[in-house]
Amino acid sequence: MKLLVCGGAGFIGSNFARVRTRENGDDVVVLDKLTYAGRRENLADVPHEFVHGAIEDPDAVREAIAGADAVVNFAAETHVDRSIAEPDAFVRTHSQGTYVLLEAAREAGVRYLQVSTDEVYGSIEEGSFTEQSPLQPSSPYSATKAGADLLVASYFHTFGLETVICRGSNNYGPYQYPEKLIPLMVLNALHGDKLPVYGDGQQVRNWLYVEDFARGIGHALEHGVPGEVYNVGGPDEEANLDVVRRIVSLTGNDESLIEYVTDRPGHDRRYSLGSEKVRALGWSAQVRFEEGLERTVAWYRDNREWWAPIRSGDYRAYYERQYGRSLG
């Protein structure tokens, strides 16, 4: 297939493009506006065409979608903390951007896959969310993602556009910008910096290695029923504090680096996704959390040239605003 991968220079998008070109031989066109978390370096080993632009820009989208068989939309503002501080960017990208893409896909007559998140369901104390669970988002990030999902569903019901929605659990792996828990803690631990843990650290997440998510999206794209939603959840649940302790051990550090900080406003306590529908399409997660975390720590340890420019740039100012201390 020829795929338009929107947000393909970001973490999950670039890993999806890598998996699809390597394992499926797809032709990939990447549309990305290269914000702080979108980097051409993420695609250095991926054969692709590149269009620099925002999904909110109809001209850029029209250029990028020409000749595509399907659109896969990863383009998003993704960090909950940033959505609390600056929600306007999330509204623009998730609402207006999704609308522009849907209109372009409708005009071109191609299948459209929306990449979403388990956070649209809110928090769950026990059990797992299914695709029929109500949407109860807790942050500007998850609320705007939920709104985008509803808009996508409306284009299926109203216009007959072939749409599929994939909601993933917490992804981790190579090329993830270090504002998220795992890469932040890995890089801080490698530098001997404090490891800031929100609240008591007992927030539980359903961890999914990014290449497993990429393959799950591919299964939904190729075999999913139009109009349906598919949850793609990881094989293991871990509390944030336990994840940080594992990282401390893997980097040869001491738990004295752990520092408890004021919890995030509205912080969801637990996420868990049931993935029976996508497993019925032939998908299953291949990487357990212990193995995936070891791979991830090793990747960051071995790829200083990727992350060193980040830690020396605007990220340092962001980190100081967010955590009230400077990086070492």
N, C-alpha and C positions, 0 to 999 in steps of 0.2 A: 504493500500500500504506500501511497504518498500521504504523509501525515503532517498537518499543521500543528506544531506543538507550541502553544502559547505559554509564556513563562519558562521556556526551555533552557534558559541560562541559569535558572535557580537550582536549588538543591534537588527536589524530587523530579522536576522536569528534565534536568540534564541526565539524571540517572535513568529515567524512562527512555530518553533518546538514545542513550548508550546501549541499553538492553535491546531496544527494538532494532537498531541498526546491526548490532552484533549477532543477535539470535534469530531475527526474523527477516533481515535484509531490507527493511523498509527504507524508503526515501523520506528524509525529515527536513521540513522547513521550520526554523525556530523564529518566533516573533517574541521579542523581549525589549523592554525599555531600559534595561540595565540600571535598575535602582541599586542601592547599597548591597543587596543580597543576590543580584543577578550579575554574573561575571562570565565573560567570554572564555576565561581560563577553564571553567567547568566543562567546556565542550572541546577542549584541545585535542582529544583523541576520538572525537565523534564526527564522522562525515555528515555534513549538513549544509543547507543554505541558511543564511541569516538575514532577517529583516529587523532593523532597529526601529522600534515604535511601541506605542502603548495600545492595549486592547480597547481603550476608550476612543481611539482615533480611527474613524471609518476608512480613511484613505490607506493607512498602514495595514489595516485588516484586509481590505480589498486586494492590496498587492500581495499579501502573504498567502491568502487562501486560494489564489488562482491555481487550478489544476489539482487541488488536494482531494483525496477521497474521504477524509474525516478530519475533524478538529478535536484536539484534546486540550482542555483548558486548565493549565496549572497556574496561570497568572493570578497572583494574589498578594495582598499584604498579609503576612502570616503570624506575626508575633503579638500575642495577647497584650503584653506590657505596652507595646507601641500603640495598640488600638485604644488603650485607656488614656494614653497621653495625647494622641492625635487621631481621633476617630474619622476625621474627614477624608483622609486618604483611603481608608477602608471602604467608605461609602462609594467613592468615585470608582475605584477599581472593581469592587465586587458587584455593584449595582449597575452603573453605567457601562462598565466594560463588558459585563456578561450580556447585557442587552445588545450592544454593538456586535458582539460575536454571534449571538443567536440570529440576528437579522442577516448577517453575512452568510451564515450557514444555511438559512432558509432560502436566500436568494440563489446560493450555489447548489442547493439540493444535496447536501452531504450530511453524514452522520455527525452528531455532536456529543462529546463526552465531557461532563463537568466533574472535575476533581474536587471533592468536598472533604469534610472532616467529621470525626465522631463528636466534636464539640458542639455541633448543632443540636444534639440530643440533651445537652446539659449533663448533670451528674447523676450517677446511679449508685445506690448503696450496696446492692447485691444483684446477682444475675447479670444479664447482658442485654444491651439494646438490640432490637431487631429493626428491620427496615420499616416496620409498621409503628414503631415507637413515636410518640409525639415529639415535635421539635420544641425544645425549651432552652434556647441559647442563653448564656450568662454574661457575655462580654460583647463589646462592639464588634470584635473580630467574628465571633461565632454567630452573632445576630445578622451581620451582613452576609456571611456565607449561607446562612439559612434562607435569607431573602433571595439570594442568587439561585439556590436550589429550587425554590418555589417558582421563580421566573422561568427556569429551564423546564420544569414540569408543565407550566402553562403553555409553552411553545409546542410541547407534544400534544396536549389535549386540544388546544385551539387551532393550531396550524398544521398538525400532523408531522412536525419535524421529528426525525429519528433521534431521540435523545436518550442518554444513559447517564446516571449519576453514580459515582463511586465515592463512598465515605470511608476514609482510612483512619486507622488508629495512629498513635504517636510514632512517627517515622524517625529513624536514626541511621547513620552511616556516613560514608565519605561525602565531602563537598558541602556539608551543612554549616551554614553561617553560625558563628559562635555566640549568638544571643540565646540559642536554645539550650536546654539543660545539659545534654550530653557533651556537645563540643565545647560549651563554655567551661564545664567542669574539667574536661580533659586538658584543655590548654592552660587553664589556671593551675591545675595540678602539675603539669610539666614545667611551669615557671615557678612553682612554690608559692603562688598567690592563694589567698583565702578562697574558700569554696562557699559562696552564699546560698544557703538553703532557705526557701520560704517557709515560714511558720514552723510546724513541727516536722516537716518533711514526710508526712505520712500520706500525701496525695498519691493515689495509685493510678498507674497508667498501663495501658495495653500496648506493649512495645513491638514494633514491626520493622524489620530490616528493609531498607529502602528498595533494594532490588526485588524483594518479594512483593512489595506494593506495586512496583512497576509491572511485574508479570500479572498481578491481579487485575490491574487496569487493562492490560492487554487482553485478558480473557473476557472481561466485560465488554470491551470495545468490539471484539470479534464475534462473541457468542451471546452477549447479553440481549435481552428482549427489549425493544424500544419502549420507552416510557417507564422503565423499571429503575429501582435504586438497588445498589449492591454494596453491602458493608464488607470491608476488607480489613479484618482484625489480625493482630499479631498473636503468636502462640503462647506468650508469657505475660503475666502481670507482675509488676514490680513497683514498690513504693519509691518515691523519688530519693529518699534518704538511703535506701538500700542500693540504688543505682550509684549514688555518689560514693558510698563506701566501697563498692566494687571498683570504681575508677581509682580511688585512692590506692587500693591494693595493686591494680594493674600498672599503675605509674610508679610504684615503689615509694609511696609517701605515707604520712602518718595522719590519722584522723583528727589530729589537732588543727589541721587546715580547715576543717568544717566550721562554718560560722552561720548561726541561725539569724535570719533577718526578718523584718516585718513582712507578713504575708501579703500576697497580691489581693487587691479588692475583688470580691466575688469569686475567689479561687475555687473551681470545681474540685470535689474531693476524690471522685473515682470515675474513670471511663472504662467501659468494657463493651466490645462489639461481638455479636454473634455473626458468623460468616458462612452460614449454611448455604445461602443462595449462590454465592460465588464459588463455593466448593463444588456445588452441583454442576458448575460449568467446567470443572476439571482442575481448578486451582487449589493449591495448598501452600502454606508457608513452609519454606525449606530451611530457614536459619533460626535456630533457637537463640534466645537472648544472650546466653553466656558466650556462645561462639561469635555472635554478631558484635557484641561489645568488645571482645578481644580484637576482632578485625578492625573495628572503628578506632580504637585506641592506637593500634599499630599504624593505621593509615595517617592519623594526625602526627604521630611521632616521626613518620618517614617523609612527610610532605610539608616541611617547614616553609618551602618556597610558596606554597599556596596560602598559608594563613599568616605569615609574617607581615605582609603588607596591610592586612586587616587590623592586626593588633597595634600597628604603628600609626593608624589613621584616625578617622572620625569615630571609630568604634570606641576609642579610649574615652572620649568625651561623653559618649552615650553611656558607657559603663559607669563612669563617675556619677552622672546624674541618676542612674537607676539604683546604684548600690551604695552611694555615699562614700566611696573610697576609690583611690586610683589603682590602676594595675601596676604591678612591679616591673 
